[in-house]
Structure formats: C-alpha cells, structure tokens
C-alpha cells in the first residue's frame, strides 16, 4: 500500500491525469517564467533547469465521449 504522506512523482501524476481523460478532452496549461529544476544524473551537484514560457495543450480523441461528471477546469498556481 502506498504511503499516504509521500509525494507522487511527476510520472505518476501525469499517468493518473491522462487515465482520467476521455476522448475529446483538452487540457491547456499556460506558463509564464516558470523554472523547474531537475536532478542531473551525470552531475548531481548541478541540477538541470528547464524554463517554461508559453502554452502546453494535451488533447485526447477516441470513441469515448467526454466524461460528463468531471467539474470544470480551474486555474492552479504552480509557484
């Protein structure tokens, strides 16, 4: 059983989100001067920094109609 106090990884979060999206759903994220530091396996003392400015849009398509039970999207603050 997973530890309820542990933080999920980015991969776990993305997989969980995508598993809930049905066909015809769009997820749009906008970033304004966001910086994300990731560990660097080749040089542990120097993390890799990603700078994000712009939009990321994920669309799903398929035979399933969009889930009618999901609440409308609300903006979230990432910083």
Biopython code that builds the backbone (N, CA, C, O; Angstrom):
import numpy as np
from Bio.PDB.StructureBuilder import StructureBuilder

atoms = [
    (1, "UNK", "N", (0.845, -1.181, 0.000)),
    (1, "UNK", "CA", (0.000, 0.000, 0.000)),
    (1, "UNK", "C", (0.887, 1.239, 0.000)),
    (1, "UNK", "O", (1.823, 1.316, 0.796)),
    (2, "UNK", "N", (0.615, 2.225, -0.885)),
    (2, "UNK", "CA", (1.453, 3.414, -0.948)),
    (2, "UNK", "C", (1.349, 4.245, 0.327)),
    (2, "UNK", "O", (0.306, 4.274, 0.979)),
    (3, "UNK", "N", (2.426, 4.909, 0.668)),
    (3, "UNK", "CA", (2.461, 5.788, 1.830)),
    (3, "UNK", "C", (1.623, 7.041, 1.538)),
    (3, "UNK", "O", (1.946, 7.770, 0.600)),
    (4, "UNK", "N", (0.551, 7.320, 2.311)),
    (4, "UNK", "CA", (-0.300, 8.484, 2.033)),
    (4, "UNK", "C", (0.416, 9.813, 2.244)),
    (4, "UNK", "O", (-0.057, 10.845, 1.767)),
    (5, "UNK", "N", (1.553, 9.810, 2.952)),
    (5, "UNK", "CA", (2.292, 11.047, 3.201)),
    (5, "UNK", "C", (3.356, 11.326, 2.150)),
    (5, "UNK", "O", (3.950, 12.404, 2.152)),
    (6, "UNK", "N", (3.610, 10.377, 1.249)),
    (6, "UNK", "CA", (4.647, 10.586, 0.243)),
    (6, "UNK", "C", (4.088, 11.370, -0.943)),
    (6, "UNK", "O", (2.897, 11.290, -1.243)),
    (7, "UNK", "N", (4.943, 12.117, -1.602)),
    (7, "UNK", "CA", (4.562, 12.904, -2.766)),
    (7, "UNK", "C", (4.649, 12.033, -4.019)),
    (7, "UNK", "O", (5.640, 11.327, -4.205)),
    (8, "UNK", "N", (3.627, 12.070, -4.885)),
    (8, "UNK", "CA", (3.714, 11.287, -6.127)),
    (8, "UNK", "C", (4.759, 11.891, -7.061)),
    (8, "UNK", "O", (5.040, 13.088, -7.008)),
    (9, "UNK", "N", (5.324, 11.049, -7.910)),
    (9, "UNK", "CA", (6.289, 11.552, -8.892)),
    (9, "UNK", "C", (5.533, 12.251, -10.015)),
    (9, "UNK", "O", (4.319, 12.096, -10.147)),
    (10, "UNK", "N", (6.265, 13.032, -10.832)),
    (10, "UNK", "CA", (5.656, 13.683, -11.991)),
    (10, "UNK", "C", (5.046, 12.649, -12.922)),
    (10, "UNK", "O", (3.963, 12.858, -13.468)),
    (11, "UNK", "N", (5.745, 11.527, -13.104)),
    (11, "UNK", "CA", (5.244, 10.475, -13.998)),
    (11, "UNK", "C", (3.947, 9.881, -13.457)),
    (11, "UNK", "O", (3.015, 9.633, -14.222)),
    (12, "UNK", "N", (3.876, 9.650, -12.141)),
    (12, "UNK", "CA", (2.649, 9.124, -11.536)),
    (12, "UNK", "C", (1.490, 10.106, -11.706)),
    (12, "UNK", "O", (0.372, 9.703, -12.027)),
    (13, "UNK", "N", (1.760, 11.384, -11.493)),
    (13, "UNK", "CA", (0.728, 12.405, -11.624)),
    (13, "UNK", "C", (0.228, 12.488, -13.062)),
    (13, "UNK", "O", (-0.980, 12.539, -13.290)),
    (14, "UNK", "N", (1.134, 12.504, -14.030)),
    (14, "UNK", "CA", (0.742, 12.578, -15.442)),
    (14, "UNK", "C", (-0.051, 11.343, -15.859)),
    (14, "UNK", "O", (-1.062, 11.461, -16.552)),
    (15, "UNK", "N", (0.398, 10.169, -15.445)),
    (15, "UNK", "CA", (-0.304, 8.932, -15.793)),
    (15, "UNK", "C", (-1.710, 8.927, -15.202)),
    (15, "UNK", "O", (-2.664, 8.522, -15.866)),
    (16, "UNK", "N", (-1.837, 9.373, -13.961)),
    (16, "UNK", "CA", (-3.145, 9.422, -13.317)),
    (16, "UNK", "C", (-4.076, 10.394, -14.042)),
    (16, "UNK", "O", (-5.242, 10.082, -14.285)),
    (17, "UNK", "N", (-3.558, 11.562, -14.382)),
    (17, "UNK", "CA", (-4.365, 12.558, -15.089)),
    (17, "UNK", "C", (-4.809, 12.043, -16.446)),
    (17, "UNK", "O", (-5.988, 12.133, -16.787)),
    (18, "UNK", "N", (-3.884, 11.506, -17.222)),
    (18, "UNK", "CA", (-4.224, 11.031, -18.560)),
    (18, "UNK", "C", (-5.178, 9.847, -18.527)),
    (18, "UNK", "O", (-5.975, 9.676, -19.449)),
    (19, "UNK", "N", (-5.113, 9.026, -17.483)),
    (19, "UNK", "CA", (-6.019, 7.883, -17.388)),
    (19, "UNK", "C", (-7.460, 8.333, -17.164)),
    (19, "UNK", "O", (-8.392, 7.583, -17.456)),
    (20, "UNK", "N", (-7.656, 9.550, -16.647)),
    (20, "UNK", "CA", (-8.997, 10.056, -16.377)),
    (20, "UNK", "C", (-9.594, 10.822, -17.553)),
    (20, "UNK", "O", (-10.791, 11.109, -17.554)),
    (21, "UNK", "N", (-8.784, 11.156, -18.547)),
    (21, "UNK", "CA", (-9.287, 11.912, -19.688)),
    (21, "UNK", "C", (-9.933, 10.973, -20.698)),
    (21, "UNK", "O", (-9.368, 9.938, -21.049)),
    (22, "UNK", "N", (-11.108, 11.341, -21.154)),
    (22, "UNK", "CA", (-11.819, 10.568, -22.167)),
    (22, "UNK", "C", (-11.571, 11.196, -23.528)),
    (22, "UNK", "O", (-10.911, 12.231, -23.627)),
    (23, "UNK", "N", (-12.095, 10.577, -24.572)),
    (23, "UNK", "CA", (-11.961, 11.128, -25.917)),
    (23, "UNK", "C", (-12.581, 12.506, -26.021)),
    (23, "UNK", "O", (-13.649, 12.758, -25.461)),
    (24, "UNK", "N", (-11.917, 13.393, -26.733)),
    (24, "UNK", "CA", (-12.453, 14.725, -26.969)),
    (24, "UNK", "C", (-12.187, 15.728, -25.861)),
    (24, "UNK", "O", (-12.826, 16.780, -25.831)),
    (25, "UNK", "N", (-11.275, 15.443, -24.957)),
    (25, "UNK", "CA", (-10.964, 16.350, -23.849)),
    (25, "UNK", "C", (-9.681, 17.106, -24.165)),
    (25, "UNK", "O", (-8.759, 16.552, -24.763)),
    (26, "UNK", "N", (-9.624, 18.358, -23.766)),
    (26, "UNK", "CA", (-8.412, 19.157, -23.950)),
    (26, "UNK", "C", (-7.972, 19.722, -22.614)),
    (26, "UNK", "O", (-8.781, 20.246, -21.848)),
    (27, "UNK", "N", (-6.685, 19.611, -22.344)),
    (27, "UNK", "CA", (-6.064, 20.172, -21.151)),
    (27, "UNK", "C", (-5.088, 21.235, -21.627)),
    (27, "UNK", "O", (-4.148, 20.926, -22.358)),
    (28, "UNK", "N", (-5.298, 22.486, -21.224)),
    (28, "UNK", "CA", (-4.426, 23.577, -21.650)),
    (28, "UNK", "C", (-3.749, 24.192, -20.427)),
    (28, "UNK", "O", (-4.414, 24.572, -19.463)),
    (29, "UNK", "N", (-2.426, 24.284, -20.477)),
    (29, "UNK", "CA", (-1.643, 24.877, -19.392)),
    (29, "UNK", "C", (-0.852, 26.045, -19.960)),
    (29, "UNK", "O", (-0.267, 25.936, -21.038)),
    (30, "UNK", "N", (-0.831, 27.155, -19.243)),
    (30, "UNK", "CA", (-0.054, 28.323, -19.647)),
    (30, "UNK", "C", (1.017, 28.587, -18.594)),
    (30, "UNK", "O", (0.739, 28.568, -17.395)),
    (31, "UNK", "N", (2.237, 28.832, -19.052)),
    (31, "UNK", "CA", (3.360, 29.084, -18.158)),
    (31, "UNK", "C", (3.946, 30.453, -18.447)),
    (31, "UNK", "O", (4.103, 30.838, -19.605)),
    (32, "UNK", "N", (4.269, 31.185, -17.390)),
    (32, "UNK", "CA", (4.881, 32.498, -17.532)),
    (32, "UNK", "C", (6.103, 32.554, -16.615)),
    (32, "UNK", "O", (5.964, 32.720, -15.403)),
    (33, "UNK", "N", (7.274, 32.420, -17.181)),
    (33, "UNK", "CA", (8.547, 32.470, -16.464)),
    (33, "UNK", "C", (8.625, 31.430, -15.342)),
    (33, "UNK", "O", (9.052, 31.736, -14.229)),
    (34, "UNK", "N", (8.214, 30.220, -15.646)),
    (34, "UNK", "CA", (8.311, 29.139, -14.664)),
    (34, "UNK", "C", (9.643, 28.438, -14.837)),
    (34, "UNK", "O", (10.066, 28.169, -15.962)),
    (35, "UNK", "N", (10.303, 28.141, -13.732)),
    (35, "UNK", "CA", (11.559, 27.387, -13.756)),
    (35, "UNK", "C", (11.366, 26.096, -12.989)),
    (35, "UNK", "O", (10.793, 26.086, -11.900)),
    (36, "UNK", "N", (11.844, 25.019, -13.557)),
    (36, "UNK", "CA", (11.738, 23.701, -12.950)),
    (36, "UNK", "C", (13.132, 23.112, -12.891)),
    (36, "UNK", "O", (13.776, 22.926, -13.924)),
    (37, "UNK", "N", (13.603, 22.816, -11.688)),
    (37, "UNK", "CA", (14.933, 22.227, -11.532)),
    (37, "UNK", "C", (14.792, 20.731, -11.320)),
    (37, "UNK", "O", (14.033, 20.274, -10.465)),
    (38, "UNK", "N", (15.539, 19.978, -12.118)),
    (38, "UNK", "CA", (15.503, 18.518, -12.065)),
    (38, "UNK", "C", (16.898, 18.008, -11.721)),
    (38, "UNK", "O", (17.895, 18.608, -12.125)),
    (39, "UNK", "N", (16.976, 16.901, -10.977)),
    (39, "UNK", "CA", (18.287, 16.320, -10.692)),
    (39, "UNK", "C", (19.002, 15.931, -11.983)),
    (39, "UNK", "O", (18.367, 15.534, -12.960)),
    (40, "UNK", "N", (20.309, 16.046, -11.976)),
    (40, "UNK", "CA", (21.131, 15.713, -13.128)),
    (40, "UNK", "C", (21.963, 14.485, -12.764)),
    (40, "UNK", "O", (22.894, 14.576, -11.964)),
    (41, "UNK", "N", (21.626, 13.339, -13.352)),
    (41, "UNK", "CA", (22.314, 12.087, -13.015)),
    (41, "UNK", "C", (23.805, 12.139, -13.343)),
    (41, "UNK", "O", (24.605, 11.511, -12.649)),
    (42, "UNK", "N", (24.194, 12.876, -14.386)),
    (42, "UNK", "CA", (25.601, 12.959, -14.769)),
    (42, "UNK", "C", (26.394, 13.889, -13.861)),
    (42, "UNK", "O", (27.603, 13.722, -13.700)),
    (43, "UNK", "N", (25.718, 14.867, -13.270)),
    (43, "UNK", "CA", (26.394, 15.822, -12.393)),
    (43, "UNK", "C", (25.459, 16.178, -11.232)),
    (43, "UNK", "O", (24.771, 17.198, -11.293)),
    (44, "UNK", "N", (25.420, 15.357, -10.175)),
    (44, "UNK", "CA", (24.479, 15.563, -9.068)),
    (44, "UNK", "C", (24.582, 16.922, -8.387)),
    (44, "UNK", "O", (23.604, 17.382, -7.798)),
    (45, "UNK", "N", (25.742, 17.577, -8.449)),
    (45, "UNK", "CA", (25.889, 18.876, -7.787)),
    (45, "UNK", "C", (25.336, 20.028, -8.629)),
    (45, "UNK", "O", (25.286, 21.164, -8.157)),
    (46, "UNK", "N", (24.924, 19.752, -9.863)),
    (46, "UNK", "CA", (24.409, 20.799, -10.741)),
    (46, "UNK", "C", (23.097, 20.348, -11.384)),
    (46, "UNK", "O", (23.114, 19.638, -12.389)),
    (47, "UNK", "N", (21.943, 20.761, -10.805)),
    (47, "UNK", "CA", (20.660, 20.336, -11.383)),
    (47, "UNK", "C", (20.423, 20.966, -12.754)),
    (47, "UNK", "O", (20.965, 22.024, -13.073)),
    (48, "UNK", "N", (19.609, 20.298, -13.547)),
    (48, "UNK", "CA", (19.198, 20.818, -14.851)),
    (48, "UNK", "C", (18.015, 21.743, -14.625)),
    (48, "UNK", "O", (17.093, 21.398, -13.886)),
    (49, "UNK", "N", (18.028, 22.923, -15.257)),
    (49, "UNK", "CA", (16.934, 23.875, -15.116)),
    (49, "UNK", "C", (16.186, 23.984, -16.434)),
    (49, "UNK", "O", (16.783, 24.234, -17.482)),
    (50, "UNK", "N", (14.881, 23.795, -16.371)),
    (50, "UNK", "CA", (14.005, 23.997, -17.532)),
    (50, "UNK", "C", (13.252, 25.294, -17.309)),
    (50, "UNK", "O", (12.694, 25.510, -16.233)),
    (51, "UNK", "N", (13.231, 26.157, -18.310)),
    (51, "UNK", "CA", (12.482, 27.410, -18.245)),
    (51, "UNK", "C", (11.294, 27.296, -19.195)),
    (51, "UNK", "O", (11.450, 26.997, -20.378)),
    (52, "UNK", "N", (10.112, 27.540, -18.651)),
    (52, "UNK", "CA", (8.890, 27.367, -19.420)),
    (52, "UNK", "C", (8.174, 28.694, -19.585)),
    (52, "UNK", "O", (7.823, 29.346, -18.602)),
    (53, "UNK", "N", (7.962, 29.088, -20.819)),
    (53, "UNK", "CA", (7.168, 30.258, -21.181)),
    (53, "UNK", "C", (6.304, 29.843, -22.361)),
    (53, "UNK", "O", (6.824, 29.436, -23.400)),
    (54, "UNK", "N", (5.013, 29.943, -22.209)),
    (54, "UNK", "CA", (4.139, 29.582, -23.314)),
    (54, "UNK", "C", (3.057, 28.623, -22.868)),
    (54, "UNK", "O", (2.694, 28.584, -21.692)),
    (55, "UNK", "N", (2.546, 27.855, -23.805)),
    (55, "UNK", "CA", (1.396, 27.005, -23.538)),
    (55, "UNK", "C", (1.703, 25.554, -23.877)),
    (55, "UNK", "O", (2.479, 25.260, -24.786)),
    (56, "UNK", "N", (1.084, 24.669, -23.136)),
    (56, "UNK", "CA", (1.135, 23.238, -23.399)),
    (56, "UNK", "C", (-0.308, 22.785, -23.516)),
    (56, "UNK", "O", (-1.112, 23.023, -22.613)),
    (57, "UNK", "N", (-0.640, 22.139, -24.614)),
    (57, "UNK", "CA", (-2.003, 21.684, -24.829)),
    (57, "UNK", "C", (-1.987, 20.188, -25.089)),
    (57, "UNK", "O", (-1.267, 19.713, -25.967)),
    (58, "UNK", "N", (-2.778, 19.443, -24.326)),
    (58, "UNK", "CA", (-2.900, 17.999, -24.492)),
    (58, "UNK", "C", (-4.338, 17.715, -24.890)),
    (58, "UNK", "O", (-5.273, 18.101, -24.188)),
    (59, "UNK", "N", (-4.510, 17.042, -26.015)),
    (59, "UNK", "CA", (-5.849, 16.688, -26.486)),
    (59, "UNK", "C", (-5.970, 15.187, -26.580)),
    (59, "UNK", "O", (-5.032, 14.491, -26.968)),
    (60, "UNK", "N", (-7.144, 14.700, -26.219)),
    (60, "UNK", "CA", (-7.400, 13.277, -26.377)),
    (60, "UNK", "C", (-8.483, 13.098, -27.427)),
    (60, "UNK", "O", (-9.329, 13.969, -27.631)),
    (61, "UNK", "N", (-8.438, 11.977, -28.073)),
    (61, "UNK", "CA", (-9.504, 11.656, -29.017)),
    (61, "UNK", "C", (-9.724, 10.156, -28.964)),
    (61, "UNK", "O", (-8.838, 9.390, -28.586)),
    (62, "UNK", "N", (-10.887, 9.768, -29.338)),
    (62, "UNK", "CA", (-11.201, 8.352, -29.298)),
    (62, "UNK", "C", (-12.685, 8.137, -29.397)),
    (62, "UNK", "O", (-13.439, 9.046, -29.745)),
    (63, "UNK", "N", (-13.103, 6.926, -29.087)),
    (63, "UNK", "CA", (-14.504, 6.577, -29.217)),
    (63, "UNK", "C", (-15.330, 6.991, -28.006)),
    (63, "UNK", "O", (-16.550, 7.123, -28.107)),
    (64, "UNK", "N", (-14.691, 7.194, -26.877)),
    (64, "UNK", "CA", (-15.425, 7.547, -25.666)),
    (64, "UNK", "C", (-15.781, 9.025, -25.669)),
    (64, "UNK", "O", (-14.930, 9.860, -25.974)),
    (65, "UNK", "N", (-17.029, 9.366, -25.334)),
    (65, "UNK", "CA", (-17.372, 10.791, -25.208)),
    (65, "UNK", "C", (-16.724, 11.368, -23.958)),
    (65, "UNK", "O", (-16.349, 10.614, -23.060)),
    (66, "UNK", "N", (-16.583, 12.689, -23.879)),
    (66, "UNK", "CA", (-16.009, 13.294, -22.678)),
    (66, "UNK", "C", (-16.827, 12.928, -21.443)),
    (66, "UNK", "O", (-18.051, 12.815, -21.509)),
    (67, "UNK", "N", (-16.147, 12.747, -20.331)),
    (67, "UNK", "CA", (-16.833, 12.402, -19.089)),
    (67, "UNK", "C", (-17.670, 13.586, -18.623)),
    (67, "UNK", "O", (-17.152, 14.689, -18.449)),
    (68, "UNK", "N", (-18.960, 13.355, -18.423)),
    (68, "UNK", "CA", (-19.873, 14.429, -18.029)),
    (68, "UNK", "C", (-19.783, 14.733, -16.539)),
    (68, "UNK", "O", (-20.290, 15.762, -16.091)),
    (69, "UNK", "N", (-19.155, 13.869, -15.772)),
    (69, "UNK", "CA", (-19.128, 14.058, -14.316)),
    (69, "UNK", "C", (-17.951, 14.882, -13.827)),
    (69, "UNK", "O", (-17.888, 15.211, -12.642)),
    (70, "UNK", "N", (-17.020, 15.225, -14.701)),
    (70, "UNK", "CA", (-15.855, 15.996, -14.267)),
    (70, "UNK", "C", (-16.251, 17.454, -14.059)),
    (70, "UNK", "O", (-17.011, 18.004, -14.856)),
    (71, "UNK", "N", (-15.745, 18.090, -12.995)),
    (71, "UNK", "CA", (-16.043, 19.509, -12.779)),
    (71, "UNK", "C", (-15.280, 20.345, -13.800)),
    (71, "UNK", "O", (-14.305, 19.862, -14.375)),
    (72, "UNK", "N", (-15.702, 21.595, -14.041)),
    (72, "UNK", "CA", (-14.972, 22.452, -14.969)),
    (72, "UNK", "C", (-13.558, 22.723, -14.460)),
    (72, "UNK", "O", (-13.307, 22.724, -13.255)),
    (73, "UNK", "N", (-12.654, 22.950, -15.387)),
    (73, "UNK", "CA", (-11.262, 23.211, -15.034)),
    (73, "UNK", "C", (-11.145, 24.544, -14.314)),
    (73, "UNK", "O", (-11.846, 25.503, -14.636)),
    (74, "UNK", "N", (-10.251, 24.593, -13.337)),
    (74, "UNK", "CA", (-9.979, 25.838, -12.636)),
    (74, "UNK", "C", (-8.478, 26.087, -12.683)),
    (74, "UNK", "O", (-7.694, 25.142, -12.598)),
    (75, "UNK", "N", (-8.069, 27.338, -12.818)),
    (75, "UNK", "CA", (-6.632, 27.650, -12.859)),
    (75, "UNK", "C", (-5.955, 27.260, -11.552)),
    (75, "UNK", "O", (-6.548, 27.371, -10.479)),
    (76, "UNK", "N", (-4.708, 26.804, -11.648)),
    (76, "UNK", "CA", (-3.927, 26.488, -10.462)),
    (76, "UNK", "C", (-2.645, 27.292, -10.494)),
    (76, "UNK", "O", (-2.147, 27.648, -11.562)),
    (77, "UNK", "N", (-2.126, 27.570, -9.339)),
    (77, "UNK", "CA", (-0.865, 28.287, -9.229)),
    (77, "UNK", "C", (0.256, 27.289, -9.005)),
    (77, "UNK", "O", (0.178, 26.455, -8.103)),
    (78, "UNK", "N", (1.301, 27.369, -9.821)),
    (78, "UNK", "CA", (2.429, 26.450, -9.686)),
    (78, "UNK", "C", (3.631, 27.121, -9.048)),
    (78, "UNK", "O", (4.716, 26.539, -9.049)),
    (79, "UNK", "N", (3.494, 28.248, -8.535)),
    (79, "UNK", "CA", (4.662, 28.876, -7.943)),
    (79, "UNK", "C", (4.273, 29.851, -6.960)),
    (79, "UNK", "O", (5.132, 30.488, -6.349)),
]
sb = StructureBuilder()
sb.init_structure("model")
sb.init_model(0)
sb.init_chain("A")
sb.init_seg("    ")
for serial, (resi, resn, name, xyz) in enumerate(atoms, 1):
    if name == "N":
        sb.init_residue(resn, " ", resi, " ")
    sb.init_atom(name, np.array(xyz, "f"), 0.0, 1.0, " ", f" {name:<3s}", serial, name[0])
structure = sb.get_structure()
